[in-house]
């Protein structure tokens, strides 16, 4: 299988269309299972009570908010280095989903903070750097909309994405570098998890659900971007959905 042929928008478009339902339905099934485990099976935490259950939404969205930004920066670097249109389109398709996950992480984190810390918000390192991440996503989206030439917008957004990537290790290591209210990681590579197995299972299932959702919506969005930016090409005009419109 020659994967390089899918670097062209015309060949990637139908592949993305085939993958969207698989990832979409997988996300829905995993989310249903994960929510059932987290809110129906997992026991009550002996310290935080029922309030801890928000981790089944907060932690996956927080993980994904950082990972999507790194993937977006990667596609931006590919677009800069190889001048590939599809790479820039992939980066463009990821930004709204990354912003959504970051907002959910901030929102659920504030709800979790109220019963745990006694406040919805504290300007500690983890919260502040995550808020900066949301501003970076919104900045990339705004910058693209502010530039009429798509190719110039691709380059500008790629540069901003790469510069902003320095914020990701700051978010991740903030609880180690500074004294913050935010608790440390419950899952570390090379160490035993600091939570019950059923809790860990529910959180991991929800994480896969969030990731599959992100893939599905990003593939669906990139198809729309391809049609918009390649409009006028023979192959785009030949698409049934374009002719019907």
N, C-alpha and C positions, 0 to 999 in steps of 0.2 A: 504494500500500500504506500503510494507516494504522497506523503503528507504535505510536501511543498506545493502541490497543485492547489491546495486549499488556502494558500496565501492570497489568492485572487478573489475579489469580492464576488465575481460571477460564479465561482465554484463553491465558495463558502456559504453563500446564501441558501441553496437548497439543503446543504448539510445541517446548517443551523435550524432550519425549519423542521427537520426530522428529529433533532435532539431536544427541542423545546418541550414537546409533550412528555417525553421520558423523564426529564429532570423535573418538570412541573408536577406530574403525578407522584413522583418519588418524594418530592418535598412535602406534598400534602399528606401522604401516608405516614412519612416519618414524623411530621409535626403532630399528627393525631396520636401516634404511639408515644412520642416524647412528652406531650402534654398529659396523657393518661398516666404515664409513669411519674411525672413530676408532681402532678396535683391530685392523683388518685391512689398511688401505691407508695411513693416515698414517704418515710416516717417524718414526724415533726422534729425539727432540730431542737436539741435540749437547751441551747443558748438563745437562739433567735426566734424560736417558736415557728409559727406559720409564715412569718415575714420572709424567711430565707428562700421560699419557693420562687421568688422573683428571679433567682439566679438562672432558672431554666430558660428565661428569655434574655436576661441581662448579659450573662456571660457569653452565649453564642453570638449575640449582636455585637458585643465589644470585641471579641476575637475577629469577627468578620470585618468590622469597621477598619481594623488595622491591616488585615490581610488583603482586602480589596484595594486599599490604597497602594500597597506594594505591587500588586498585579497591575494596577493602572499605571504606576510609574514605570514598570517593566515594559508595557506596551508603548508608553511614551518614548522610552529609550530606543526601542526597536524602530519606532517611526522616525526618530531623529537620525539614528545610525544608518538605516537602510532605506529611508524615504518610502516606506510602504504605506499605502493608503489604508489597508485593512487594519494594520496595527493602530493607527490613529483612531479609526472608527471603534475598535475594541476599547481603547482607553476612554473614548467619549461615552460609550454605552455603560461603562462601569461607574462613572461618577455619581449619577443619581442614586443608584443602589447603595453605594458606599455612604453617601450623605444620609440616606434613610436609616441604615444600620447604626451610624454614629448617633443620630438623633434618638433612636430607640435606646441605645446604650446609656445616653445621658439622662433620658426621661426615666427609664426604669431604675437607674442608679440613684436618682434623686428620691424616687419613691421608696427605695430600699434604705436610703440614708436617714429618712425621717424617724422611723422607729428604732434604727440601730444607733445613730449618732445624735439624734435629737434635732437634726436640721436637714432641710432638703438640699442645701448646697453649702459647700465650704471650698474656698479657693486653695485647695491643696494641689500638689503637683500632678497627680493622676487625673483629677477632674479638669484642671485647667488645660493640660496638654490634650485631653480628649476633646475639649471644646475648641481648641485651636485646630484640631483635625477636622471638625465640622466646618469651620471657617475656610479651611483649605479646599475641602470639597466644593463648597459654595463658591469659592473664588475661581476654581477651575471652570465651573459651570458658567459663572458670570463672564469670565474672560472669553470663553468661546462665543457666547452670545453677543459680545461687544465687538467682535472682529468679523467683518463680512466675508473676507477671503478665507475659505475653509483650510487651505494649506498653511496660511500664516497662523490661523487659529490653532491648527495642529501643533505647530512648532512652539508657539507661546505656551500652550497648555502643557506640552511635554516638559518644557523647562520648569514651569511652576510645579508640576508633579514631582520632578526629580529633586528640586530644592526642598520641597515640603516633606520628602521622605525621611529627612533627618528627624522629624518629629516622632516617627514610629518607635525607634529604640528609646526615646525619651519617655513615651507613654509606658512602654513595657517595663523599663527598669526604674521608673519613678519611685515605686514603693521601696526599692533597695537604696536608691541614691539619696532620698530625702525622707524625713520623718513626716508621714502623712496619716490621715485618718483611714485611708483606704487599706483594707486588709491585703496581705500578701497572696501569692498564687496558691491555690489549693492543689494544682496539678503541675508537677515539675518533671522534666525528663530525667530519668535516673533515680527518682525518689518515689516512694509509695504515696498514692493519693491520700489527702487529708480529709476524705469524706467517705461515707458509706458507699458500698458498691452500687446499690440501687440508685442512689443520688447521682453518682458518676455516670451510670448508664443512661439515665434520663437526660443529663446535660449533654452527653456526647451524641445521643440520638437527635436532640434539638439542634445541635451544632451542624450535623449533617443535613438536617432539614433546612436550616438557614442557608447553608452553602449551596444546596441544590436549587433552592429558590433563587438565590443570587445568579446562578448560572442560567436558569431558565429565563428570567426577566432580562438579563443582559443579552442573551442570544436573541430574544424577541426584539429588544430595542435595537440591536445592531442591524437586524434585518431592515427595520424601518429607516435607519441611518443610511444603509447601503442604497436603498431605493431612492431616498431623497438626494443623495450626493451623486449617484450614478444615473440619475434621470436624464434621459436623452440617449443613453446607450441602447443599442439594438436589443440586447438581451433583457434589459429592464423593461423596455416597451413591450416585449413579447410575453412578460409575465401575466398570467390570468388575472391576478389581483389588481395589477396596474391597468390592464385593459378594461376591467370592470369598473374601475374608478373613473 
